[in-house]
Amino acid sequence: VQLVESGGASVQAGGSLRLSCGFSGYTQSSYCMGWFRQAPGKEREAVATIAMFGRTSYADSVKGRFTISKDNAKNTLYLQMNSLKPEDTAMYYCAIGQQDREWRGGYCYTLEGGSGYWGQGTQVTVSS
């Protein structure tokens, strides 16, 4: 499984970025994908996930500002980030993993818990 992120950059607060993640090699027919981030000295956190049928989930800190989407024809995952804040500064990772069968407030909780395949990350730095 390969995931390659791109689009990270340094921007000023209030700006926008779009992250992309090309993926290949995952053979399961049902899967979740997500964006995670890790800032220095902090634990990795789930930013947004998307299930096969398009259901999305967002961290409270990014709701209304970030949008996750997926282009199945291009095997590419996106994260549109608007109204960026300095606290959004982190390494952003793309991930893919199983889609859970049982509803527990969503269908991507296994991936959100950290179990899946990961890319190398792309750095986002937001200055005030």
Beta strands, then each sheet from edge to edge (+ up, - down):
strand 1: 2-6
strand 2: 10-12
strand 3: 17-24
strand 4: 31-38
strand 5: 45-50
strand 6: 56-58
strand 7: 66-71
strand 8: 76-81
strand 9: 90-98
strand 10: 117-118
strand 11: 122-127
sheet 1: 1+ 3- 8+ 7-
sheet 2: 2+ 11+ 9- 4+ 5- 6+
sheet 3: 2+ 11+ 9- 10+
end
